[in-house]
């Protein structure tokens, strides 16, 4: 009889500890205030809805194909992230949202993404559509005239990568300086959420 009570107590303590562990995991990855559903045009010229990716983890970043450094560096880094994720990579989709819709047509985005090994969609739209998504995620960009150059302008933009869970909620933000290891570790936490 005494062993049964001890066994019951140990079982209850184990359940309680597991509950605390589950809660602490949830606290590690709070739902951030940035983000939300949106609709844009993908690099195949089709209408894209963020809600169509429910069930996958999603990485979002803002940039443009003429970007001389931050965007190709980010795409290269994310290609390494996909390789390091191994079998888990099939559960992650990257969205590369252009803040230069005047130059970044769907065809241009598709060609640019073809240089990198990752499961990504290039997204564009009208300036008001893009501005709405930029505001949702707390990102920024600014068109800077360069009248003496052939391009006529450049775009200064934020470089944060936003990680969304399988329900489309923003769970993590990675700064530009985040390493491949840090992004992989964070993504594994996001993928572990149910």
C-alpha positions as CSV (number, residue, x, y, z in Angstrom):
1,X,0.0,0.0,0.0
2,X,2.8,2.3,0.9
3,X,4.7,1.7,-2.3
4,X,1.5,2.5,-4.3
5,X,1.2,5.9,-2.6
6,X,4.8,6.6,-3.2
7,X,4.4,5.6,-6.8
8,X,1.4,7.8,-7.2
9,X,3.2,10.7,-5.7
10,X,6.2,10.2,-8.0
11,X,3.9,10.0,-11.0
12,X,2.1,13.2,-10.0
13,X,5.4,15.0,-9.5
14,X,6.6,13.8,-12.9
15,X,3.5,15.1,-14.6
16,X,3.9,18.4,-12.8
17,X,7.5,18.8,-13.8
18,X,6.6,17.9,-17.4
19,X,3.9,20.6,-17.3
20,X,6.4,23.2,-16.1
21,X,8.8,22.2,-18.8
22,X,6.2,22.6,-21.4
23,X,5.2,26.0,-20.1
24,X,8.8,27.1,-20.0
25,X,9.3,26.0,-23.6
26,X,6.3,28.1,-24.5
27,X,7.8,31.1,-22.7
28,X,11.0,30.7,-24.6
29,X,9.1,31.5,-27.8
30,X,6.4,34.0,-27.2
31,X,4.1,35.1,-29.9
32,X,5.6,38.4,-31.1
33,X,3.4,41.5,-31.9
34,X,4.8,41.8,-35.4
35,X,3.2,40.0,-38.3
36,X,-0.1,39.0,-39.8
37,X,-1.7,37.6,-42.9
38,X,-1.2,39.2,-46.3
39,X,-1.6,38.7,-50.0
40,X,1.0,39.5,-52.7
41,X,2.0,38.2,-56.1
42,X,4.6,35.4,-56.3
43,X,7.5,35.0,-58.7
44,X,5.3,32.8,-60.9
45,X,2.8,35.6,-61.3
46,X,0.2,33.9,-59.1
47,X,-1.6,35.5,-56.2
48,X,-0.1,34.3,-52.9
49,X,-1.7,34.2,-49.5
50,X,0.4,33.7,-46.4
51,X,-2.4,31.5,-45.0
52,X,-1.6,29.0,-47.7
53,X,1.5,28.0,-45.8
54,X,-0.2,26.9,-42.6
55,X,1.6,23.7,-41.3
56,X,5.0,25.0,-42.3
57,X,7.5,27.2,-40.5
58,X,8.0,30.4,-42.6
59,X,11.0,32.7,-42.8
60,X,10.3,36.3,-44.2
61,X,12.7,39.0,-45.1
62,X,12.5,42.2,-47.1
63,X,14.9,43.2,-49.8
64,X,15.4,43.7,-53.5
65,X,17.2,41.9,-56.3
66,X,19.6,44.8,-57.1
67,X,20.8,44.9,-53.5
68,X,24.6,44.8,-53.6
69,X,25.3,43.0,-50.3
70,X,22.7,42.3,-47.6
71,X,20.2,40.4,-49.7
72,X,22.6,38.1,-51.5
73,X,24.4,37.5,-48.2
74,X,21.0,36.6,-46.5
75,X,20.0,34.3,-49.3
76,X,23.4,32.5,-49.2
77,X,23.1,32.2,-45.4
78,X,19.6,30.8,-45.7
79,X,20.8,28.3,-48.3
80,X,23.3,27.1,-45.7
81,X,20.4,26.9,-43.1
82,X,18.4,24.7,-45.4
83,X,21.4,22.3,-45.9
84,X,22.0,22.1,-42.2
85,X,18.3,21.4,-41.4
86,X,18.5,18.2,-43.4
87,X,15.1,16.5,-43.5
88,X,13.5,19.3,-41.5
89,X,14.1,21.7,-44.5
90,X,10.9,20.4,-46.2
91,X,8.9,22.0,-43.4
92,X,10.3,25.5,-44.0
93,X,9.4,28.0,-46.6
94,X,11.2,31.3,-47.2
95,X,9.4,34.4,-48.5
96,X,11.6,37.1,-50.1
97,X,9.4,40.2,-50.2
98,X,10.7,42.9,-52.6
99,X,10.6,46.5,-51.5
100,X,11.5,47.5,-55.1
101,X,8.3,46.6,-57.1
102,X,9.3,49.0,-59.9
103,X,12.3,46.8,-60.9
104,X,11.5,43.5,-59.2
105,X,8.9,41.9,-61.5
106,X,7.9,38.3,-60.8
107,X,10.3,37.1,-63.6
108,X,13.2,39.1,-62.1
109,X,12.6,37.7,-58.7
110,X,12.4,34.1,-60.1
111,X,15.7,34.5,-61.9
112,X,17.4,35.9,-58.8
113,X,16.2,33.1,-56.5
114,X,17.3,30.5,-59.1
115,X,20.9,31.3,-58.0
116,X,20.3,29.9,-54.4
117,X,19.4,26.5,-53.0
118,X,16.4,27.0,-50.8
119,X,12.7,26.6,-50.9
120,X,11.7,30.3,-51.5
121,X,9.1,32.4,-53.1
122,X,9.9,35.9,-54.3
123,X,6.9,38.2,-53.6
124,X,6.0,41.6,-55.1
125,X,2.9,43.7,-55.5
126,X,1.9,47.3,-55.7
127,X,3.6,49.8,-53.5
128,X,0.5,50.1,-51.2
129,X,0.4,46.3,-50.9
130,X,4.1,46.1,-50.0
131,X,3.9,49.0,-47.6
132,X,1.1,47.2,-45.7
133,X,3.2,44.1,-45.3
134,X,6.3,46.1,-44.3
135,X,4.1,47.8,-41.6
136,X,2.7,44.5,-40.4
137,X,6.2,43.2,-39.7
138,X,7.7,46.5,-38.4
139,X,10.2,46.5,-41.2
140,X,11.5,49.7,-43.0
141,X,12.7,50.8,-46.3
142,X,13.6,54.0,-48.1
143,X,14.1,54.8,-51.8
144,X,17.3,56.9,-52.1
145,X,17.8,58.8,-55.4
146,X,21.2,58.3,-57.1
147,X,20.8,60.5,-60.1
148,X,24.4,60.1,-61.2
149,X,24.2,56.3,-61.4
150,X,22.6,54.1,-64.1
151,X,20.2,52.6,-61.6
152,X,18.9,56.1,-60.6
153,X,18.1,55.0,-57.1
154,X,19.0,52.5,-54.4
155,X,16.9,51.1,-51.5
156,X,17.9,51.2,-47.9
157,X,16.0,48.5,-46.0
158,X,15.9,46.7,-42.7
159,X,17.5,43.2,-42.7
160,X,15.6,41.3,-40.0
161,X,14.5,37.7,-40.8
162,X,11.1,36.9,-39.2
163,X,10.4,33.3,-38.2
164,X,6.7,32.2,-38.2
165,X,5.3,29.1,-36.6
166,X,3.0,26.6,-38.4
167,X,0.0,28.8,-37.5
168,X,1.5,31.9,-39.1
169,X,2.5,33.6,-35.9
170,X,5.8,35.4,-35.6
171,X,7.9,33.6,-32.9
172,X,11.4,34.9,-33.5
173,X,13.3,37.7,-35.3
174,X,16.9,37.1,-36.4
175,X,19.1,40.2,-36.9
176,X,21.3,40.4,-40.0
177,X,24.3,39.3,-37.9
178,X,22.7,36.0,-36.8
179,X,24.8,33.0,-37.8
180,X,23.7,30.0,-39.6
181,X,24.0,28.0,-36.3
182,X,21.7,30.5,-34.5
183,X,19.1,30.5,-37.3
184,X,19.1,26.7,-37.4
185,X,18.8,26.4,-33.6
186,X,15.9,28.9,-33.6
187,X,14.1,27.2,-36.5
188,X,14.3,23.9,-34.7
189,X,12.6,25.5,-31.7
190,X,9.9,26.9,-34.0
191,X,9.4,23.6,-35.7
192,X,9.1,21.8,-32.4
193,X,6.1,24.0,-31.4
194,X,2.7,22.3,-31.8
